[in-house]
């Protein structure tokens, strides 16, 4: 630890030396940063914009009333704070944006400047948030918000939930960021008006919206490995128009990556050689369209469609024996969304907002016998398609009582349908267990019947904001959620096809907040939120290809989150924000090893006990001069799990005791950066990232241990010869450090990129 912080201090000094000018610069002409305009209808209820009724159009430069809430009853700081995202952000480094509830917003400029092309990479810019490879050969990137993962932190696009009905095991690296105007991150406190499930936070991707009569943008980027090996291209194209009564846009993004390279210091194993990481390839494509009608200054009606296509390999564990490994590939990963959003003003002080959506998810997983990824003859090989869809609707209404009170309510409904129909090899559908009669290599001979699961989710919520003084806001929220399970089918080799007995669950949620804007730009706030999270179908019923025992009686988790925060402008264009947070988690869900009814070791999702998460976040921006700025954030967190003793089995013999640990989150995370603009056209942005130890577990879950710390140095250069043209080059992991955050899965080594952007 001492060496790590010494290295951090030394590299920080080098970073400043690289970025700090030797003498003061003469005044530079302003540079235009053409940041995409955020789609206000798609924003969630975080920050100042949610404290007042969104009925009045915002002032010029502030967007619509949805975003800043400048109507009667809005807080004194609303729309005027230094961290208002609509405010010009054209300094050497992009500004950070915090809100009145401890949340954080990542802008498109931040993602572009620091070369964060996928969502999992982008969220690491935020304090209290980190991404982590999980699932072993599932090759999925998970996201943790103050210690809560993807099952406890919903993902939405323009406020519409992206939910996989079976297991909700989203792979956040499949979401590309070029078309995203903002990534809104609610931490701990998630408004009940944003629907159920926000136990630990929420991540909302706000798409862009045209703001000019003609908008055109194109981007191209090329990635290279540490030795110059070409890894693949990325590209983005956008066209939009904004007229008095309507707007329309069309965009597309794609990336084709052959994989990534391991650091030079990596030592080869039987499962993974030196150089390119095996099976690390990926292909992603996204197309999006949006049309909207704006009949007046306050009303808006929008229809959006997006489709994501992806495929990926699954790298092997570097040290597990090949005989125990899984050889998987995903030939397709497809999500489609069609959604309608509206906002209608009713009189001078009331409004109605609606959402209606249809989401379809198709996923294919293919397993093979061996690392040739060709032969399918054994029972470990299979073809597993998922066929899911969701339908949902929401109605939100609000009214304002003079300058003193705001009342809002929500009704939420979503229907989820999951279907799967696996095909297997090495055992005949009508044969006895283990029999290969009538089976041939490469030809499926086990055909499971279609298994369907269906459930309805409802939520009714109310939120009230009381303004006892112009500079104080008191918020109280309550919701009641319930889930109705219609059907849950399963097929296992020993029982065949069967159907679980449906069981409904319901739970209340409570929250409250106090915000004091003691000056126009400074604030102090405290909030508490007690929210539940229902376990997924996967957690309750999945046999995980025979490796897990179902638990239909699994109970919902509940987290009570506390946040005390302060934010202040200490110099022109500069801000510091501090948050102290603490979470009490009851009925914490985690997979535990146990002995199955047939005497075979397996795992089961259980309510293992309680958990306690606590820590602090600090973020700061300091614009020293117009040509030089500094910024960064620090997160400190400690997670403790109070769980009963779990035994490790070898056959039917107890061989040890497993001490469960909360995995995936470092105890400390730091990002520091500097920006230097010696001339108007040129900007240097070096940055460093540091993360300390975190818990990880071996493949079988029997051993938990701490990974090492990691420290990365990155560098970006922007050259903008004209306001509408920019060239970019950079390097990640400059010193080619070898580090591991998940057992058996080393992280990428040094890589380079060059990019260009043109807009009109």
HUURPE-V476410 format. One record per residue. RES is the residue in one letter. OMEGA is omega in whole degrees, -180 to 180 (* if undefined). Layout:
RES_OMEGA, RES_OMEGA
//
This chain:
X_179, X_179, X_-179, X_-179, X_174, X_177, X_178, X_-180, X_-179, X_-180, X_176, X_176, X_177, X_179, X_180, X_179, X_179, X_-172, X_-173, X_177, X_-178, X_178, X_-180, X_-179, X_171, X_-177, X_-180, X_173, X_-178, X_176, X_-179, X_174, X_-176, X_-180, X_177, X_176, X_-180, X_178, X_-170, X_179, X_-178, X_-179, X_176, X_-171, X_175, X_173, X_-173, X_-175, X_-176, X_-175, X_-178, X_179, X_-176, X_-177, X_-176, X_176, X_-179, X_176, X_179, X_-180, X_-179, X_-177, X_-179, X_178, X_179, X_-173, X_-172, X_174, X_-178, X_179, X_179, X_180, X_177, X_-180, X_-176, X_-179, X_-173, X_177, X_-178, X_-177, X_-179, X_-178, X_173, X_-173, X_-180, X_179, X_-179, X_-179, X_-175, X_176, X_-180, X_175, X_179, X_179, X_169, X_-175, X_175, X_-179, X_-173, X_-177, X_-180, X_180, X_-175, X_178, X_177, X_-178, X_177, X_179, X_177, X_-179, X_179, X_-178, X_-177, X_175, X_178, X_-170, X_178, X_-173, X_-179, X_177, X_-177, X_-173, X_178, X_175, X_-174, X_174, X_178, X_-176, X_175, X_176, X_-173, X_174, X_180, X_172, X_179, X_-177, X_170, X_177, X_-179, X_175, X_176, X_177, X_177, X_176, X_-175, X_176, X_179, X_-173, X_-171, X_177, X_-176, X_-179, X_-178, X_172, X_177, X_172, X_-174, X_178, X_-179, X_-174, X_170, X_-171, X_177, X_-169, X_-177, X_-172, X_-177, X_176, X_179, X_172, X_-173, X_177, X_177, X_-177, X_-178, X_-169, X_-175, X_-176, X_-177, X_179, X_-179, X_168, X_180, X_-179, X_172, X_-175, X_180, X_-178, X_175, X_-176, X_176, X_178, X_178, X_173, X_-175, X_171, X_-176, X_-176, X_-176, X_-178, X_177, X_175, X_-178, X_177, X_-180, X_-180, X_-179, X_-179, X_-178, X_179, X_179, X_179, X_177, X_176, X_176, X_178, X_175, X_178, X_174, X_-177, X_-179, X_-176, X_-179, X_177, X_-174, X_180, X_180, X_178, X_179, X_-177, X_178, X_180, X_168, X_-180, X_-179, X_177, X_-176, X_174, X_-179, X_176, X_178, X_177, X_-176, X_-173, X_-179, X_172, X_180, X_179, X_177, X_-179, X_178, X_-180, X_173, X_171, X_178, X_-176, X_178, X_180, X_177, X_-174, X_174, X_176, X_-178, X_-177, X_180, X_179, X_-176, X_172, X_178, X_-177, X_-176, X_178, X_-178, X_176, X_-179, X_176, X_-179, X_177, X_180, X_-179, X_175, X_175, X_-179, X_179, X_179, X_174, X_-176, X_177, X_-179, X_172, X_-178, X_177, X_178, X_-174, X_179, X_-173, X_-174, X_-174, X_-179, X_180, X_-171, X_175, X_-176, X_175, X_170, X_-178, X_177, X_176, X_178, X_170, X_-175, X_171, X_-180, X_179, X_-180, X_170, X_-170, X_-174, X_176, X_177, X_-180, X_-178, X_-178, X_-175, X_176, X_-176, X_-171, X_171, X_175, X_-179, X_176, X_178, X_-166, X_176, X_176, X_179, X_171, X_-176, X_179, X_177, X_179, X_174, X_-178, X_177, X_176, X_-176, X_-177, X_-170, X_-177, X_-180, X_171, X_175, X_180, X_171, X_172, X_-172, X_174, X_-180, X_178, X_-180, X_176, X_-175, X_177, X_177, X_179, X_179, X_-177, X_-179, X_-168, X_-175, X_172, X_-177, X_-179, X_-173, X_174, X_-180, X_-176, X_-179, X_177, X_179, X_-180, X_171, X_-173, X_176, X_170, X_179, X_-172, X_169, X_179, X_173, X_-178, X_177, X_178, X_174, X_178, X_178, X_180, X_176, X_-176, X_180, X_-178, X_180, X_-169, X_-173, X_177, X_-179, X_-179, X_178, X_-177, X_165, X_-174, X_175, X_175, X_175, X_-179, X_178, X_178, X_176, X_176, X_-177, X_-172, X_172, X_-176, X_-180, X_172, X_177, X_-177, X_180, X_-175, X_180, X_175, X_-177, X_178, X_-177, X_180, X_-176, X_179, X_-179, X_179, X_179, X_177, X_-179, X_179, X_178, X_173, X_-177, X_178, X_173, X_177, X_178, X_-174, X_172, X_-178, X_175, X_178, X_176, X_-180, X_172, X_173, X_-174, X_174, X_179, X_-180, X_176, X_-179, X_-179, X_-179, X_174, X_-177, X_-176, X_-178, X_176, X_176, X_-174, X_175, X_-179, X_177, X_174, X_176, X_-177, X_171, X_-178, X_180, X_178, X_-179, X_-171, X_176, X_-179, X_177, X_175, X_175, X_-176, X_-177, X_-176, X_-175, X_-179, X_175, X_-176, X_178, X_175, X_-178, X_177, X_-179, X_176, X_177, X_-178, X_173, X_177, X_-177, X_175, X_178, X_-178, X_175, X_-179, X_179, X_173, X_-174, X_163, X_-180, X_-175, X_-178, X_-177, X_174, X_-175, X_175, X_177, X_176, X_-178, X_178, X_-173, X_177, X_175, X_180, X_176, X_-179, X_174, X_180, X_-179, X_-177, X_-166, X_-172, X_173, X_176, X_179, X_177, X_-177, X_-178, X_176, X_-178, X_179, X_-176, X_-178, X_-180, X_-175, X_177, X_171, X_173, X_176, X_172, X_-173, X_177, X_180, X_174, X_-174, X_179, X_179, X_-174, X_172, X_-177, X_177, X_-180, X_179, X_-175, X_-176, X_172, X_180, X_-179, X_176, X_170, X_-175, X_178, X_-178, X_174, X_-177, X_178, X_-179, X_-179, X_-177, X_177, X_177, X_-180, X_175, X_177, X_179, X_-178, X_-179, X_179, X_179, X_-180, X_178, X_-179, X_175, X_178, X_173, X_-177, X_167, X_-168, X_-178, X_-179, X_179, X_178, X_177, X_178, X_179, X_-178, X_177, X_175, X_173, X_-177, X_170, X_179, X_179, X_-174, X_176, X_-179, X_-179, X_-174, X_-180, X_-180, X_177, X_177, X_177, X_-178, X_176, X_172, X_-177, X_173, X_179, X_-180, X_-179, X_177, X_-174, X_178, X_179, X_178, X_-177, X_176, X_-177, X_166, X_-168, X_178, X_-176, X_174, X_-177, X_179, X_179, X_179, X_175, X_-177, X_179, X_174, X_-172, X_164, X_-174, X_178, X_178, X_178, X_179, X_-176, X_169, X_177, X_179, X_177, X_177, X_179, X_-179, X_-176, X_173, X_-174, X_-171, X_-168, X_178, X_175, X_180, X_172, X_177, X_179, X_177, X_179, X_174, X_-180, X_-176, X_173, X_179, X_171, X_-177, X_175, X_-174, X_-178, X_178, X_-177, X_-177, X_173, X_178, X_-177, X_174, X_175, X_175, X_175, X_-178, X_-176, X_175, X_-178, X_-179, X_178, X_177, X_176, X_174, X_-175, X_-177, X_177, X_-177, X_-175, X_180, X_178, X_174, X_-174, X_174, X_-179, X_180, X_174, X_-179, X_-173, X_-176, X_171, X_-177, X_174, X_179, X_-177, X_175, X_177, X_-177, X_174, X_-176, X_179, X_-177, X_-177, X_174, X_-178, X_174, X_-179, X_175, X_170, X_-175, X_175, X_178, X_178, X_175, X_-178, X_*
//
